[in-house]
Every structure is written in C-alpha cells, then in structure tokens.
Amino acid sequence: MTGPAETSSPTFAASVAALPAAAEKRAASGPYSALVMHLFERLPHAGRMESAPDVVEGHAGGKLEGAEVRFWLKCVGARIQATSFLAYGCPHTIAAAAWMAQRARGMQLMDVERADWREAEQVLSIPPEKRGRVLIVGDALRAAAQAMR
C-alpha cells in the first residue's frame, strides 16, 4: 500500500456532521459511537507509508496486550505533512488510531509529543475500561514524533 494523500481532510466536527443516518442508527444500538463506526469502516490514513528520509515510525503495544499500533509521520521541518498507521485491536483502538492520524496532520512535532489522549477518548466516546488501548495509541504517535528528533 502506498503512502496517504498529502492533503488534509475536513475538520472532525464536519466529519461527524456528515455521517450517514444509517451509521448513526447502527452505532446508537451498539457499544460504539457513530464516529467510531465511521472511522472503523473507512480507515482513513490506514496503511504502511513508504520509507523515505523524511518519514519516521513509532510503535507501541503488542498483540499479547490486545492492542498494537504503528504510526508513520512524514515531516517537512518540524511540521507533520502526512500520516499513516497500522493497528491491531478492537474497533475503539483502530478508530482512535485513525482519529489521531488525522488530528496529527499539519501539527508541529512538539505539539504531537504533548498531545493528550483524553481528547480522543472524549471525542470518540471510548469507555473507561478501554483507556489502556487509547494510551497505547497515544504512545505510538508520540514515539513516532520523538523519532524525528
């Protein structure tokens, strides 16, 4: 799979507003929010990024832990130009990785290093019992940002 597109997509609020009614109805009847289902079904930014001098990788977790995440960041200077990820885990884990990949695009590396996993937990309505999975996603993204330094 090749690297992700180089352009940013609409804001998350716009993405949530644009969710199809069928996805909202399906999510309302199950354990996952409409945004989790939207991200899980579409997997924006999923895939391995091609190796290049301006591409770094970060990893956290493991299959035995129930969640494993890898992020690739393509940077121009200290700004993230493109992101991609691979994730193993539950729909919450995979949706959190997709959300964080989108969120990181256009950010400064130092801002990603300070990013708070609680934002993803709140926006995606991830239950407290899945908090460890969101922490793994955040750790993987931070590891990628730190690999650039």
Backbone hydrogen bonds, N-H to C=O, Kabsch-Sander energy under -0.5 kcal/mol:
donor,donor_aa,acceptor,acceptor_aa,energy
15,S,11,T,-2.0
16,V,12,F,-2.8
17,A,13,A,-2.4
18,A,14,A,-1.5
19,L,16,V,-1.4
24,E,20,P,-1.8
25,K,21,A,-2.5
26,R,22,A,-2.5
27,A,23,A,-2.7
28,A,24,E,-2.2
29,S,25,K,-0.9
29,S,26,R,-0.7
30,G,27,A,-1.3
33,S,124,L,-0.5
37,M,33,S,-2.3
38,H,34,A,-2.4
39,L,35,L,-2.6
40,F,36,V,-2.9
41,E,37,M,-2.5
42,R,38,H,-1.7
43,L,39,L,-3.0
46,A,43,L,-1.7
47,G,85,F,-3.1
55,V,52,A,-1.8
56,V,73,L,-2.4
58,G,71,F,-2.4
60,A,69,V,-2.0
62,G,67,A,-1.9
65,E,62,G,-1.3
66,G,62,G,-0.6
66,G,63,K,-1.1
67,A,62,G,-1.3
68,E,88,Y,-2.3
69,V,60,A,-2.4
70,R,86,L,-2.7
71,F,58,G,-2.5
72,W,84,S,-2.7
73,L,56,V,-2.3
74,K,82,A,-2.7
75,C,54,D,-2.5
75,C,73,L,-0.6
76,V,79,R,-2.6
77,G,75,C,-0.5
79,R,76,V,-1.9
80,I,107,M,-3.0
81,Q,74,K,-3.3
81,Q,79,R,-0.6
82,A,74,K,-1.6
84,S,72,W,-1.8
85,F,45,H,-1.6
86,L,70,R,-2.0
88,Y,68,E,-2.9
94,I,90,C,-2.2
95,A,91,P,-2.7
96,A,92,H,-2.4
97,A,93,T,-2.1
98,A,94,I,-2.2
99,W,95,A,-2.8
100,M,96,A,-2.7
101,A,97,A,-2.3
102,Q,98,A,-2.1
103,R,99,W,-2.7
104,A,100,M,-2.1
105,R,101,A,-0.9
105,R,102,Q,-0.6
106,G,80,I,-2.8
107,M,104,A,-2.3
109,L,78,A,-2.9
111,D,108,Q,-0.5
112,V,108,Q,-1.7
113,E,109,L,-2.3
114,R,110,M,-1.0
115,A,112,V,-1.1
117,W,115,A,-0.6
119,E,116,D,-1.5
120,A,116,D,-0.6
121,E,117,W,-2.1
122,Q,118,R,-2.6
123,V,119,E,-2.9
124,L,120,A,-2.5
125,S,122,Q,-1.0
126,I,121,E,-2.3
130,K,127,P,-2.3
131,R,128,P,-1.8
133,R,130,K,-1.1
134,V,130,K,-1.4
135,L,131,R,-2.2
136,I,132,G,-1.7
137,V,133,R,-1.9
138,G,134,V,-2.5
139,D,135,L,-2.7
140,A,136,I,-2.2
141,L,137,V,-2.0
142,R,138,G,-2.5
143,A,139,D,-2.4
144,A,140,A,-1.8
145,A,141,L,-2.2
146,Q,142,R,-2.7
147,A,143,A,-1.5
148,M,144,A,-0.7
148,M,145,A,-0.8
149,R,146,Q,-0.9
